[in-house]
Amino acid sequence: MNYERLVSGAILRPNDDGSITSIPPDERNSDYRVYLAWVAAGNEAPIRPEPIPEPAPPAPPTRAEYTKLQDQLIASNEVMDEMISIVFGG
């Protein structure tokens, strides 16, 4: 069994299916007790840096931002229509 420790104290255990189980440092948790027995047998889990959290999704546009984007889209469509009429006649 190969374990890794996070700076926060949580223990990571790789599973056979490729997933990873996070084991909280709580002696009421049977997985944590198995980990402690593994350590007591002379093993040591390396410390892994904390994962970088995913950034929060951007906030939806405000009404003013949405209106501005909509106006820009309409303006770009008008420019495109004008270019098409110049190129293809119309």
N, C-alpha and C positions, 0 to 999 in steps of 0.2 A: 504494500500500500504506500502510495506517495502522497503526502500532505504538503500544503503550503500554508503559511500564516500571513494574514494581512496585518498591517500596522494597527488597525482598529481592534485586533484580537480575534476576529473571525478566522475560522479554519476552512480551507478549501480542499475538497477531496475529489479527484477525478473519478468518473464512473466509467464502466466498461463501454457504454454507448457513446462516449465522447463528451457527455455533459459534465458539469461541475456542480457539486453540492456544497453549499455554504453552511458551515456548522457554527452556530453561535456558541460562545464560551459560557455554557450553562451546564453545570454538573447534573441537572435533571434530564438533560438531553442524552439519550443512549449513544448517539453517534459521537458526542463529545467525550463520553466516558471511554469509548473504544479508542479514540484519539489519545486520551491521557494514558491509557494502558500501553499504547504504541510508543509514546514518549518514555514511559517508565521502563520499557524494554531496551532503552538506550538509543532510540531514534531521535532525530531532530528535523523539524520541518523548516525549510528556508523561508525567509520573510519576503513576500512579494509586495511591491509598491501598490498602493491603493489604485484601483482603476479610475480613469478619468471619467467623470460623469458626463452623460450625454447633455449637450446644451438644450435648454428649453426651446420649444418651438417658438417661432416668431409670433408676436401678437397679431391678430387680424388687423387689417387696415382700418383706420378711423373712417368715419363717413366722409370727412374732408379729403383724406388720402384716396379713398375709393373714387370719389367724384373726380379728383385730379387725374387718376389713372384712366378712368372712363373717358374723360375729355381728351387725354393724350391718344388713346386708342382711336377715338372718332377722328381726331385730326390726322393720325397716320393713315387711316382708311381713306380719308378725303384726298391726301397726297397720293396714295396708291391709285385711287380712281383717276386722278388727274394724269399721272404718269401713264397709265394704261391707255387713256384716251389720246395722249400725245403719240405714243408708240404705235398703237393700232388704229388710230384715227377714230374719231367718234364724237 
